[in-house]
Amino acid sequence: MQTQPFEKHVWAEIDLEALRYNFRAVKARAGALPLCAVVKADSYGHGAVQCARVFAEEGAAWLAVSCLTEAVQLRKAGQTLPILILGHVQPAYAAALLQNDITVACYSLAQARALSEAAVAAGGRVHIHLKADTGMGRIGFALRTDFDVAIREMLEACALPGLEMTGLFQHFSVADDTAPENVAYTAEQHALFVKAFHALKAAGREPALVHCDNSAGVMLHPDWPEGLPRERCMARPGIILYGYDPSDEVRFGQFQPVMTLKTVVSMIKEMQPGQCASYGRRFTAEKPTKVATLCTGYADGYPRLLSCGKGVVEIHGKACPVLGRVCMDQMMVDVTDVPELREDDEAILWGGTVSDTAETIARKTDTITYEVLCGVSRRVPRVYLEHGKIVDVTHDSMVIELVGHQDKLDAFLDLLDGYEILELARTGLTGLTRGVDDVVYVGTEKNRKLGAESL
């Protein structure tokens, strides 16, 4: 019998053709403007290593992540594009930034000084992009509070030893909103950003690269950053690369969703009138009802808020409402209208023709598409498809506690036969470093490159 390349329990299918289509659509809109593909949060739940590889093949100029761990993961996977960390990195990791050639956001003078000291101690110069806070109110030199002070602090950061300023960036807070006051606010942010660039240039610190456009910005304002030298500008698309519009207010209708979340039917039963389903007895059958149990739940990223009929699953092209409460690892749906259903048949949780989409789920659960996508848990395999065939499968990383000696580690590694070991760290074990107490961190990723003969 043919071995399945992944466990058909619950899995996310990632359409690499759709991913390529979306990147090309953004590139067509941006024109000559280079693109920095945002792959933070494991590419919004889609798998950063695989998505970054596609973006690199399609001509991305940079990649953006949230933290050092995400950046190092890409480097270990062989990614050579420039990488920018958008958020905080502890200065103590300056050596890792240097070793992996990673650029980091510099957002305050205090942080710059600490990073400078660490970089000098590590014997190198860390590349930084100055982060300007033009109105997001998160991190960055506070241009709205006192423009002159913020510029002065930026210039002081640029002069610190061990740092090399190579860029300037900011982030729009309401570019995905069409209310007149928010359109005006976005324009104010842009104008303040342009003013900051020219102030740095006048002081002899012209940034080599500037970027401010997010998904909404690059689609609505491909002419931005207006007032800046075009050859120094870049855009940072995020959510649109994965097939979703930035918000309900700002919609383009041209992107293809990349992820489809699937599961299988584990059991089929007919409930009689008066019988109940799931915790809390929130569903009681009023008539004979055919019920399918699916082997997925909120631990996989299917929101519990979709309980009791709010969620709609697709099976054999039919819409099947959720019955009762969604459990941690299982859920029930009404399949009365699917007479041909058999156990082990596939069910589409989102991304089908009549099922929910990530967008409808976001509306039903009072959140945003970003959170729905990022909420798909790490135990869910990502199955990468191109031209209708599986080209890659990734599984979760694992954290295993081993208290003892090398023999226990060796025994454990025997269990991982066939897995690609990405990283081992254990204090006190020969040849292994960077451990924490008695915990061995084993990042295992079963990346199977499958040829046609394996399908």
Secondary structure as GFF3:
##gff-version 3
##sequence-region A 1 455
A	DSSP	beta_strand	10	15	.	.	.	ID=ss1
A	DSSP	alpha_helix	16	30	.	.	.	ID=ss2
A	DSSP	beta_strand	36	38	.	.	.	ID=ss3
A	DSSP	alpha_helix	40	45	.	.	.	ID=ss4
A	DSSP	alpha_helix	48	58	.	.	.	ID=ss5
A	DSSP	beta_strand	62	65	.	.	.	ID=ss6
A	DSSP	alpha_helix	68	76	.	.	.	ID=ss7
A	DSSP	beta_strand	83	85	.	.	.	ID=ss8
A	DSSP	three_ten_helix	91	93	.	.	.	ID=ss9
A	DSSP	alpha_helix	94	99	.	.	.	ID=ss10
A	DSSP	beta_strand	102	106	.	.	.	ID=ss11
A	DSSP	alpha_helix	109	122	.	.	.	ID=ss12
A	DSSP	beta_strand	126	133	.	.	.	ID=ss13
A	DSSP	beta_strand	141	142	.	.	.	ID=ss14
A	DSSP	alpha_helix	147	158	.	.	.	ID=ss15
A	DSSP	beta_strand	163	169	.	.	.	ID=ss16
A	DSSP	alpha_helix	180	202	.	.	.	ID=ss17
A	DSSP	beta_strand	210	213	.	.	.	ID=ss18
A	DSSP	alpha_helix	215	220	.	.	.	ID=ss19
A	DSSP	three_ten_helix	230	232	.	.	.	ID=ss20
A	DSSP	beta_strand	233	235	.	.	.	ID=ss21
A	DSSP	three_ten_helix	239	242	.	.	.	ID=ss22
A	DSSP	beta_strand	259	271	.	.	.	ID=ss23
A	DSSP	beta_strand	276	277	.	.	.	ID=ss24
A	DSSP	three_ten_helix	279	281	.	.	.	ID=ss25
A	DSSP	beta_strand	283	284	.	.	.	ID=ss26
A	DSSP	beta_strand	289	294	.	.	.	ID=ss27
A	DSSP	three_ten_helix	298	300	.	.	.	ID=ss28
A	DSSP	three_ten_helix	304	306	.	.	.	ID=ss29
A	DSSP	beta_strand	312	315	.	.	.	ID=ss30
A	DSSP	beta_strand	318	323	.	.	.	ID=ss31
A	DSSP	beta_strand	331	334	.	.	.	ID=ss32
A	DSSP	beta_strand	346	350	.	.	.	ID=ss33
A	DSSP	alpha_helix	358	364	.	.	.	ID=ss34
A	DSSP	alpha_helix	369	374	.	.	.	ID=ss35
A	DSSP	beta_strand	382	386	.	.	.	ID=ss36
A	DSSP	beta_strand	389	394	.	.	.	ID=ss37
A	DSSP	beta_strand	398	401	.	.	.	ID=ss38
A	DSSP	alpha_helix	406	415	.	.	.	ID=ss39
A	DSSP	beta_strand	420	425	.	.	.	ID=ss40
A	DSSP	beta_strand	439	445	.	.	.	ID=ss41
A	DSSP	three_ten_helix	452	454	.	.	.	ID=ss42
###
